[in-house]
Amino acid sequence: MKTVLITGCSSGYGLETARHFHAQGWHVIATMRTPRPELLPVDDRLQVLALDVTRPESIATALQTCGPLDALVNNAGIGLFGAFEATPMETVREIFETNTFGVMAMTQAVIPQFRARRAGVVVNVTSSATLAPMPLVAAYTASKTAIEGFTASLAHELGAFDVAVKLVEPGYAPSTRFTANGEDRMRGLIPQVYAPFAQRIYSALTQVAAVTLESDVAEAVWRAVNDATGQLHFPAGEDAAALAARR
Ligand SMILES: NC(=O)c1ccc[n+]([C@@H]2O[C@H](COP(=O)([O-])OP(=O)(O)OC[C@H]3O[C@@H](n4cnc5c(N)ncnc54)[C@H](OP(=O)(O)O)[C@@H]3O)[C@@H](O)[C@H]2O)c1
């Protein structure tokens, strides 16, 4: 039986990806900053572990507990919507700690076992913001674009050891906790002078015809983990697929 470890499973894309891999017969290690086992079925093939990707000791403890892995899904991430001018550098660093350095730290922690076994897949969940730039998400886009370059380079480096590294690029999902989870961080980041412009962007977001569903991301991660063609990019969701097609 194959084993996957997924970060950020307390809601949204990560939770649905955990359910999907479990339904496909995998052993799933669903990690969360604050474990909530009640979110997932009680089953021998499902293990809920505490893991904060910004804390090295938390990463080490989780990996010691869970045993050998076949796949790592770096899904945990935090959002930021606001004018860059008004965004404290402390907040920019906070975004990078989770979205960029957290992904790198998790990946570095599993490479030795994957390289030694000459097998394994790392899937990094970025964003459709990397496919087509949009305003008021400059720092967030930077944190995810860094992972796009990181993954493309690492895919070559680890390909030499038969280890795969993939990108899943989800579109906009109003149904996850992404916006609610970022509310405190985003407060005050739209100064008055930006308000009319920001209002137009908010309105456009509420009128989008195509969005991404949690199941789109779970299925894209599944395809990425099982891919045997060498494909690097897996846009997820109707909106992300349309943006990818325009590139
Ligand atoms: N929703 C969108 O529109 C959208 C679009 C494109 C890409 N994405 C990306 O998709 C991924 C999942 O987002 P989502 O929409 O499912 O949002 P979500 O519902 O907010 O889920 C994000 C998950 O990440 C976890 N997390 C945050 N910081 C963490 C940390 N330091 N260590 C471990 N886990 C942490 C959260 O856990 P807590 O419950 O502990 O906070 C939560 O489980 C993210 O990487 C996000 O950037 C989202």
The ligand as an ORCA input file, in Angstrom:
! r2SCAN-3c Opt
* xyz 0 1
  N      -8.561     29.109     -2.272
  C      -7.994     29.658     -3.310
  O      -8.609     30.503     -4.002
  C      -6.614     29.237     -3.734
  C      -6.214     29.537     -5.044
  C      -4.969     29.123     -5.482
  C      -4.122     28.436     -4.625
  N      -4.510     28.169     -3.349
  C      -3.556     27.437     -2.512
  O      -4.112     26.183     -2.171
  C      -3.602     25.743     -0.909
  C      -4.769     25.364     -0.023
  O      -5.592     26.503      0.156
  P      -7.151     26.422      0.520
  O      -7.874     27.255     -0.455
  O      -7.563     25.021      0.733
  O      -7.145     27.266      1.889
  P      -7.518     26.877      3.400
  O      -8.886     26.302      3.458
  O      -7.209     28.134      4.172
  O      -6.445     25.747      3.764
  C      -5.104     26.048      3.986
  C      -4.526     25.043      4.933
  O      -3.141     25.374      5.187
  C      -2.934     25.247      6.583
  N      -1.790     26.004      7.055
  C      -1.610     27.348      7.101
  N      -0.418     27.638      7.637
  C       0.180     26.457      7.944
  C       1.405     26.080      8.524
  N       2.306     27.006      8.935
  N       1.700     24.762      8.676
  C       0.812     23.826      8.287
  N      -0.392     24.110      7.752
  C      -0.696     25.409      7.580
  C      -4.232     25.688      7.206
  O      -4.284     25.198      8.531
  P      -4.904     25.977      9.796
  O      -6.315     25.484      9.874
  O      -4.039     25.530     10.911
  O      -4.792     27.458      9.512
  C      -5.224     25.013      6.289
  O      -5.389     23.654      6.634
  C      -2.745     26.893     -0.376
  O      -1.395     26.623     -0.620
  C      -3.219     28.088     -1.185
  O      -2.197     29.059     -1.308
  C      -5.744     28.549     -2.877
*
